[in-house]
Amino acid sequence: WAWRRVDQVLSVSSKLSERMSREIGFPSNRIRTIRNGVDLHRFHPRHTGEARRRIDLGSEQVVIGTVGRLVPVKNQRMLLDATGRLVRRGLPVVTVLVGDGSLRRELESHSERLGIVPFVRFLGERSDVEEVMAAFDVFTLTSVTEGLSNTIQEAMATGVPVVATRVGGADELVDDGCTGL
């Protein structure tokens, strides 16, 4: 009822616009896409060594990081599984998860079952995400669904390459093989 009375709807990505039109039946010519922006004063390239020292990481490690709520839709379990495979191959990786949520205990237990606790850091919620992100060699987004990920944009603005699942507007942000995978 409400959708029929709306003149125009805003969407954060073209994929979300298509989904709204398909699933809700809202006319696509009445959906306008305005992508999220990033505060470039806050998110910009920084000195990696200094950022790593702040969170007690060495320069010899490859730091794989993610930022987000620890909830099912963000699928950080996939990242922990990948970390387990890299550790078993003998690669010097550490995975950093920034954020908190209902799955924290479960993800910590999963890390224990995989035997990767020394290679995983749960930092919880942070107000200095831009500083922590500067410590990453690679940013990951393993979500099963998204509109348009602010964290992908923030990682890119910080100068960190991105590996993301192809969900929502991720492929509108990541030029596959050029700015990420």
CYANA upper distance limits for C-alpha pairs under 8 A (distance plus 0.5 A):
  1 TRP  CA      5 ARG  CA      7.47
  2 ALA  CA      6 VAL  CA      7.18
  3 TRP  CA     26 PHE  CA      7.55
  4 ARG  CA     26 PHE  CA      8.24
  7 ASP  CA     30 ARG  CA      7.26
  8 GLN  CA     30 ARG  CA      5.33
  8 GLN  CA     31 ILE  CA      6.20
  8 GLN  CA     32 ARG  CA      7.65
  9 VAL  CA     30 ARG  CA      6.90
  9 VAL  CA     31 ILE  CA      5.30
  9 VAL  CA     32 ARG  CA      6.68
 10 LEU  CA     31 ILE  CA      6.29
 10 LEU  CA     32 ARG  CA      5.43
 10 LEU  CA     33 THR  CA      6.24
 10 LEU  CA     34 ILE  CA      7.28
 11 SER  CA     16 LEU  CA      6.83
 11 SER  CA     17 SER  CA      6.22
 11 SER  CA     31 ILE  CA      7.39
 11 SER  CA     32 ARG  CA      6.59
 11 SER  CA     33 THR  CA      5.19
 11 SER  CA     34 ILE  CA      6.64
 11 SER  CA     35 ARG  CA      8.01
 12 VAL  CA     16 LEU  CA      7.42
 12 VAL  CA     17 SER  CA      8.33
 12 VAL  CA     33 THR  CA      6.05
 12 VAL  CA     34 ILE  CA      5.73
 12 VAL  CA     35 ARG  CA      5.01
 12 VAL  CA     36 ASN  CA      6.68
 12 VAL  CA    147 GLY  CA      6.79
 12 VAL  CA    148 LEU  CA      6.41
 12 VAL  CA    169 GLY  CA      8.41
 13 SER  CA     17 SER  CA      6.81
 13 SER  CA     33 THR  CA      6.26
 13 SER  CA     34 ILE  CA      7.47
 13 SER  CA     35 ARG  CA      6.36
 13 SER  CA    147 GLY  CA      6.83
 13 SER  CA    148 LEU  CA      6.36
 13 SER  CA    168 GLY  CA      7.70
 13 SER  CA    169 GLY  CA      5.72
 13 SER  CA    172 GLU  CA      8.11
 14 SER  CA     18 GLU  CA      6.74
 14 SER  CA     33 THR  CA      6.74
 14 SER  CA    169 GLY  CA      7.27
 14 SER  CA    172 GLU  CA      8.41
 15 LYS  CA     19 ARG  CA      6.71
 15 LYS  CA    147 GLY  CA      8.29
 15 LYS  CA    168 GLY  CA      6.13
 15 LYS  CA    169 GLY  CA      6.26
 16 LEU  CA     20 MET  CA      6.54
 16 LEU  CA    147 GLY  CA      6.48
 16 LEU  CA    168 GLY  CA      6.77
 16 LEU  CA    169 GLY  CA      7.69
 17 SER  CA     21 SER  CA      6.73
 17 SER  CA     28 SER  CA      7.67
 17 SER  CA     31 ILE  CA      6.87
 17 SER  CA     32 ARG  CA      8.10
 17 SER  CA     33 THR  CA      7.43
 18 GLU  CA     22 ARG  CA      6.58
 18 GLU  CA     28 SER  CA      7.67
 19 ARG  CA     23 GLU  CA      6.26
 19 ARG  CA     24 ILE  CA      8.32
 20 MET  CA     24 ILE  CA      5.83
 20 MET  CA     25 GLY  CA      7.41
 20 MET  CA     26 PHE  CA      7.04
 21 SER  CA     25 GLY  CA      5.29
 21 SER  CA     26 PHE  CA      5.16
 21 SER  CA     27 PRO  CA      6.37
 21 SER  CA     28 SER  CA      5.99
 22 ARG  CA     26 PHE  CA      8.01
 26 PHE  CA     30 ARG  CA      7.93
 26 PHE  CA     31 ILE  CA      8.31
 27 PRO  CA     31 ILE  CA      7.60
 35 ARG  CA    148 LEU  CA      7.80
 36 ASN  CA    148 LEU  CA      7.63
 36 ASN  CA    150 ASN  CA      7.29
 37 GLY  CA    150 ASN  CA      8.12
 37 GLY  CA    153 GLN  CA      8.26
 38 VAL  CA     43 PHE  CA      7.83
 38 VAL  CA    150 ASN  CA      7.85
 38 VAL  CA    153 GLN  CA      7.09
 38 VAL  CA    154 GLU  CA      6.75
 38 VAL  CA    157 ALA  CA      8.14
 39 ASP  CA     43 PHE  CA      6.62
 40 LEU  CA     44 HIS  CA      6.38
 40 LEU  CA    157 ALA  CA      7.27
 42 ARG  CA    130 GLU  CA      7.11
 43 PHE  CA    130 GLU  CA      6.06
 43 PHE  CA    154 GLU  CA      6.47
 43 PHE  CA    155 ALA  CA      8.26
 43 PHE  CA    157 ALA  CA      6.11
 43 PHE  CA    158 THR  CA      5.77
 44 HIS  CA    130 GLU  CA      8.35
 44 HIS  CA    157 ALA  CA      5.67
 44 HIS  CA    158 THR  CA      4.65
 44 HIS  CA    159 GLY  CA      7.36
 45 PRO  CA    134 ALA  CA      7.35
 45 PRO  CA    157 ALA  CA      7.45
 45 PRO  CA    158 THR  CA      4.84
 45 PRO  CA    159 GLY  CA      5.77
 46 ARG  CA     51 ALA  CA      8.30
 46 ARG  CA    131 GLU  CA      8.25
 46 ARG  CA    134 ALA  CA      6.39
 46 ARG  CA    158 THR  CA      7.57
 47 HIS  CA     51 ALA  CA      7.03
 47 HIS  CA    134 ALA  CA      7.56
 48 THR  CA     52 ARG  CA      6.63
 48 THR  CA    134 ALA  CA      6.05
 48 THR  CA    135 ALA  CA      5.53
 48 THR  CA    136 PHE  CA      8.21
 49 GLY  CA     53 ARG  CA      6.76
 49 GLY  CA     59 SER  CA      7.24
 49 GLY  CA    135 ALA  CA      7.65
 50 GLU  CA     54 ARG  CA      6.96
 50 GLU  CA    135 ALA  CA      8.47
 51 ALA  CA     55 ILE  CA      7.40
 51 ALA  CA    131 GLU  CA      6.39
 51 ALA  CA    132 VAL  CA      6.61
 51 ALA  CA    134 ALA  CA      6.40
 51 ALA  CA    135 ALA  CA      5.47
 52 ARG  CA     56 ASP  CA      6.49
 52 ARG  CA     57 LEU  CA      5.37
 52 ARG  CA     58 GLY  CA      7.04
 52 ARG  CA     59 SER  CA      7.89
 52 ARG  CA    132 VAL  CA      8.07
 52 ARG  CA    134 ALA  CA      8.40
 52 ARG  CA    135 ALA  CA      5.43
 53 ARG  CA     57 LEU  CA      6.29
 53 ARG  CA     58 GLY  CA      7.61
 55 ILE  CA    132 VAL  CA      7.83
 57 LEU  CA     61 GLN  CA      7.98
 60 GLU  CA     92 PRO  CA      7.83
 61 GLN  CA     92 PRO  CA      5.67
 61 GLN  CA     93 VAL  CA      5.82
 61 GLN  CA     94 VAL  CA      6.96
 62 VAL  CA     92 PRO  CA      6.55
 62 VAL  CA     93 VAL  CA      5.11
 62 VAL  CA     94 VAL  CA      6.75
 62 VAL  CA    136 PHE  CA      8.33
 62 VAL  CA    137 ASP  CA      6.60
 63 VAL  CA     93 VAL  CA      6.39
 63 VAL  CA     94 VAL  CA      5.61
 63 VAL  CA     95 THR  CA      6.38
 63 VAL  CA     96 VAL  CA      7.59
 63 VAL  CA    135 ALA  CA      7.56
 63 VAL  CA    136 PHE  CA      5.47
 63 VAL  CA    137 ASP  CA      5.60
 63 VAL  CA    138 VAL  CA      7.07
 64 ILE  CA     93 VAL  CA      7.62
 64 ILE  CA     94 VAL  CA      6.71
 64 ILE  CA     95 THR  CA      5.20
 64 ILE  CA     96 VAL  CA      6.71
 64 ILE  CA    136 PHE  CA      6.28
 64 ILE  CA    137 ASP  CA      6.52
 64 ILE  CA    138 VAL  CA      5.47
 64 ILE  CA    139 PHE  CA      6.48
 64 ILE  CA    140 THR  CA      7.51
 65 GLY  CA     95 THR  CA      6.05
 65 GLY  CA     96 VAL  CA      5.08
 65 GLY  CA     97 LEU  CA      6.42
 65 GLY  CA     98 VAL  CA      8.20
 65 GLY  CA    133 MET  CA      7.86
 65 GLY  CA    136 PHE  CA      6.19
 65 GLY  CA    137 ASP  CA      8.26
 65 GLY  CA    138 VAL  CA      6.80
 65 GLY  CA    139 PHE  CA      5.45
 65 GLY  CA    140 THR  CA      6.51
 66 THR  CA     96 VAL  CA      6.91
 66 THR  CA     97 LEU  CA      5.72
 66 THR  CA     98 VAL  CA      6.68
 66 THR  CA    139 PHE  CA      6.14
 66 THR  CA    140 THR  CA      5.72
 66 THR  CA    141 LEU  CA      6.84
 67 VAL  CA     97 LEU  CA      6.57
 67 VAL  CA     98 VAL  CA      5.13
 67 VAL  CA     99 GLY  CA      6.43
 67 VAL  CA    129 VAL  CA      8.37
 67 VAL  CA    141 LEU  CA      8.49
 67 VAL  CA    151 THR  CA      7.20
 68 GLY  CA     74 LYS  CA      7.64
 68 GLY  CA     97 LEU  CA      8.31
 68 GLY  CA     98 VAL  CA      6.82
 68 GLY  CA     99 GLY  CA      5.60
 68 GLY  CA    100 ASP  CA      7.95
 68 GLY  CA    151 THR  CA      8.34
 69 ARG  CA     74 LYS  CA      7.49
 69 ARG  CA     99 GLY  CA      5.64
 69 ARG  CA    100 ASP  CA      5.79
 69 ARG  CA    101 GLY  CA      5.94
 70 LEU  CA     74 LYS  CA      7.16
 70 LEU  CA     75 ASN  CA      8.48
 70 LEU  CA     76 GLN  CA      7.58
 70 LEU  CA     99 GLY  CA      6.84
 70 LEU  CA    100 ASP  CA      5.64
 70 LEU  CA    101 GLY  CA      4.84
 70 LEU  CA    102 SER  CA      6.72
 70 LEU  CA    103 LEU  CA      5.80
 70 LEU  CA    104 ARG  CA      6.42
 71 VAL  CA     75 ASN  CA      7.62
 71 VAL  CA    101 GLY  CA      6.32
 71 VAL  CA    102 SER  CA      6.38
 71 VAL  CA    103 LEU  CA      5.96
 72 PRO  CA     76 GLN  CA      8.36
 72 PRO  CA    103 LEU  CA      7.72
 73 VAL  CA    143 SER  CA      6.17
 73 VAL  CA    144 VAL  CA      6.02
 73 VAL  CA    145 THR  CA      6.93
 74 LYS  CA    141 LEU  CA      8.08
 74 LYS  CA    142 THR  CA      6.54
 74 LYS  CA    143 SER  CA      4.53
 74 LYS  CA    144 VAL  CA      6.86
 74 LYS  CA    145 THR  CA      8.16
 75 ASN  CA     79 LEU  CA      8.04
 75 ASN  CA    142 THR  CA      6.01
 75 ASN  CA    143 SER  CA      5.71
 75 ASN  CA    144 VAL  CA      7.02
 76 GLN  CA     80 LEU  CA      6.94
 76 GLN  CA    107 LEU  CA      8.17
 76 GLN  CA    142 THR  CA      6.67
 76 GLN  CA    143 SER  CA      8.07
 77 ARG  CA     81 ASP  CA      6.68
 77 ARG  CA    107 LEU  CA      6.99
 77 ARG  CA    110 HIS  CA      8.14
 78 MET  CA     82 ALA  CA      6.74
 78 MET  CA    142 THR  CA      7.16
 79 LEU  CA     83 THR  CA      6.63
 79 LEU  CA    140 THR  CA      8.32
 79 LEU  CA    142 THR  CA      7.22
 80 LEU  CA     84 GLY  CA      6.71
 80 LEU  CA     95 THR  CA      8.28
 80 LEU  CA    107 LEU  CA      8.49
 80 LEU  CA    110 HIS  CA      8.28
 80 LEU  CA    111 SER  CA      7.15
 81 ASP  CA     85 ARG  CA      7.02
 81 ASP  CA    114 LEU  CA      8.18
 82 ALA  CA     86 LEU  CA      6.83
 83 THR  CA     87 VAL  CA      6.57
 83 THR  CA     93 VAL  CA      8.04
 83 THR  CA     94 VAL  CA      8.28
 83 THR  CA     95 THR  CA      7.38
 83 THR  CA    116 ILE  CA      8.13
 83 THR  CA    119 PHE  CA      8.46
 84 GLY  CA     88 ARG  CA      6.66
 84 GLY  CA    114 LEU  CA      6.74
 84 GLY  CA    115 GLY  CA      8.09
 84 GLY  CA    116 ILE  CA      6.70
 85 ARG  CA     89 ARG  CA      6.89
 86 LEU  CA     90 GLY  CA      7.09
 86 LEU  CA     91 LEU  CA      6.15
 86 LEU  CA     93 VAL  CA      7.72
 87 VAL  CA     91 LEU  CA      5.98
 87 VAL  CA     92 PRO  CA      7.61
 87 VAL  CA     93 VAL  CA      7.30
 87 VAL  CA    116 ILE  CA      7.85
 87 VAL  CA    119 PHE  CA      8.32
 93 VAL  CA    119 PHE  CA      7.09
 94 VAL  CA    119 PHE  CA      5.04
 94 VAL  CA    120 VAL  CA      6.07
 94 VAL  CA    121 ARG  CA      7.94
 95 THR  CA    119 PHE  CA      6.72
 95 THR  CA    120 VAL  CA      5.25
 95 THR  CA    121 ARG  CA      6.71
 96 VAL  CA    120 VAL  CA      6.42
 96 VAL  CA    121 ARG  CA      5.27
 96 VAL  CA    122 PHE  CA      6.63
 96 VAL  CA    123 LEU  CA      7.63
 97 LEU  CA    120 VAL  CA      8.21
 97 LEU  CA    121 ARG  CA      6.67
 97 LEU  CA    122 PHE  CA      5.49
 97 LEU  CA    123 LEU  CA      6.60
 97 LEU  CA    124 GLY  CA      7.92
 98 VAL  CA    122 PHE  CA      6.84
 98 VAL  CA    123 LEU  CA      5.61
 98 VAL  CA    124 GLY  CA      5.85
 98 VAL  CA    125 GLU  CA      6.59
 98 VAL  CA    126 ARG  CA      7.45
 98 VAL  CA    129 VAL  CA      8.28
 99 GLY  CA    122 PHE  CA      8.30
 99 GLY  CA    123 LEU  CA      7.28
 99 GLY  CA    124 GLY  CA      5.01
 99 GLY  CA    125 GLU  CA      4.82
 99 GLY  CA    126 ARG  CA      7.46
100 ASP  CA    104 ARG  CA      6.81
100 ASP  CA    124 GLY  CA      5.47
100 ASP  CA    125 GLU  CA      6.12
103 LEU  CA    107 LEU  CA      6.49
104 ARG  CA    108 GLU  CA      6.63
105 ARG  CA    109 SER  CA      6.62
106 GLU  CA    110 HIS  CA      6.59
107 LEU  CA    111 SER  CA      6.70
108 GLU  CA    112 GLU  CA      6.94
108 GLU  CA    117 VAL  CA      8.33
109 SER  CA    113 ARG  CA      6.79
110 HIS  CA    114 LEU  CA      6.71
111 SER  CA    115 GLY  CA      6.65
111 SER  CA    116 ILE  CA      5.89
111 SER  CA    117 VAL  CA      5.97
111 SER  CA    120 VAL  CA      7.96
112 GLU  CA    116 ILE  CA      6.74
112 GLU  CA    117 VAL  CA      6.12
116 ILE  CA    120 VAL  CA      6.97
117 VAL  CA    121 ARG  CA      8.32
128 ASP  CA    132 VAL  CA      6.96
129 VAL  CA    133 MET  CA      6.37
130 GLU  CA    134 ALA  CA      6.92
130 GLU  CA    154 GLU  CA      8.30
130 GLU  CA    158 THR  CA      7.90
131 GLU  CA    135 ALA  CA      7.72
132 VAL  CA    136 PHE  CA      7.88
133 MET  CA    139 PHE  CA      8.37
133 MET  CA    155 ALA  CA      7.21
133 MET  CA    158 THR  CA      7.70
133 MET  CA    160 VAL  CA      8.33
134 ALA  CA    158 THR  CA      6.82
134 ALA  CA    159 GLY  CA      8.38
134 ALA  CA    160 VAL  CA      7.85
136 PHE  CA    160 VAL  CA      7.25
137 ASP  CA    160 VAL  CA      6.80
137 ASP  CA    161 PRO  CA      7.69
138 VAL  CA    160 VAL  CA      6.35
138 VAL  CA    161 PRO  CA      5.74
138 VAL  CA    162 VAL  CA      6.36
138 VAL  CA    163 VAL  CA      7.68
139 PHE  CA    152 ILE  CA      8.12
139 PHE  CA    155 ALA  CA      6.97
139 PHE  CA    160 VAL  CA      6.83
139 PHE  CA    161 PRO  CA      6.63
139 PHE  CA    162 VAL  CA      5.32
139 PHE  CA    163 VAL  CA      6.77
140 THR  CA    162 VAL  CA      6.29
140 THR  CA    163 VAL  CA      5.38
140 THR  CA    164 ALA  CA      6.02
141 LEU  CA    152 ILE  CA      7.85
141 LEU  CA    162 VAL  CA      8.26
141 LEU  CA    163 VAL  CA      7.01
141 LEU  CA    164 ALA  CA      5.04
141 LEU  CA    165 THR  CA      6.83
142 THR  CA    164 ALA  CA      6.34
142 THR  CA    165 THR  CA      5.86
143 SER  CA    164 ALA  CA      8.41
143 SER  CA    165 THR  CA      6.94
143 SER  CA    167 VAL  CA      7.68
144 VAL  CA    165 THR  CA      7.84
144 VAL  CA    167 VAL  CA      7.00
145 THR  CA    167 VAL  CA      5.87
145 THR  CA    168 GLY  CA      6.56
146 GLU  CA    167 VAL  CA      6.38
146 GLU  CA    168 GLY  CA      5.20
146 GLU  CA    169 GLY  CA      7.53
146 GLU  CA    170 ALA  CA      8.37
147 GLY  CA    167 VAL  CA      8.42
147 GLY  CA    168 GLY  CA      5.36
147 GLY  CA    169 GLY  CA      6.36
148 LEU  CA    168 GLY  CA      6.54
148 LEU  CA    169 GLY  CA      5.17
148 LEU  CA    170 ALA  CA      6.83
149 SER  CA    153 GLN  CA      7.35
149 SER  CA    169 GLY  CA      7.67
149 SER  CA    170 ALA  CA      7.23
150 ASN  CA    154 GLU  CA      6.64
151 THR  CA    155 ALA  CA      6.51
152 ILE  CA    156 MET  CA      6.75
152 ILE  CA    162 VAL  CA      7.35
152 ILE  CA    170 ALA  CA      8.25
152 ILE  CA    173 LEU  CA      8.05
153 GLN  CA    157 ALA  CA      6.62
153 GLN  CA    173 LEU  CA      7.77
154 GLU  CA    158 THR  CA      6.67
155 ALA  CA    159 GLY  CA      6.83
155 ALA  CA    160 VAL  CA      5.68
155 ALA  CA    161 PRO  CA      7.66
155 ALA  CA    162 VAL  CA      7.69
156 MET  CA    160 VAL  CA      5.83
156 MET  CA    161 PRO  CA      6.93
156 MET  CA    162 VAL  CA      7.74
161 PRO  CA    179 THR  CA      6.97
161 PRO  CA    180 GLY  CA      6.13
162 VAL  CA    174 VAL  CA      8.04
162 VAL  CA    179 THR  CA      7.60
162 VAL  CA    180 GLY  CA      5.21
162 VAL  CA    181 LEU  CA      6.97
163 VAL  CA    180 GLY  CA      6.21
163 VAL  CA    181 LEU  CA      5.36
164 ALA  CA    170 ALA  CA      7.61
164 ALA  CA    180 GLY  CA      8.40
164 ALA  CA    181 LEU  CA      6.96
165 THR  CA    170 ALA  CA      7.89
166 ARG  CA    170 ALA  CA      6.32
166 ARG  CA    171 ASP  CA      6.58
167 VAL  CA    171 ASP  CA      7.85
169 GLY  CA    173 LEU  CA      7.22
170 ALA  CA    174 VAL  CA      6.59
171 ASP  CA    175 ASP  CA      7.28
171 ASP  CA    176 ASP  CA      8.03
174 VAL  CA    178 CYS  CA      8.29
174 VAL  CA    179 THR  CA      6.15
174 VAL  CA    180 GLY  CA      6.02
174 VAL  CA    181 LEU  CA      7.43
175 ASP  CA    179 THR  CA      5.71
175 ASP  CA    180 GLY  CA      6.72
175 ASP  CA    181 LEU  CA      8.00
176 ASP  CA    180 GLY  CA      6.01
176 ASP  CA    181 LEU  CA      5.40
177 GLY  CA    181 LEU  CA      6.10
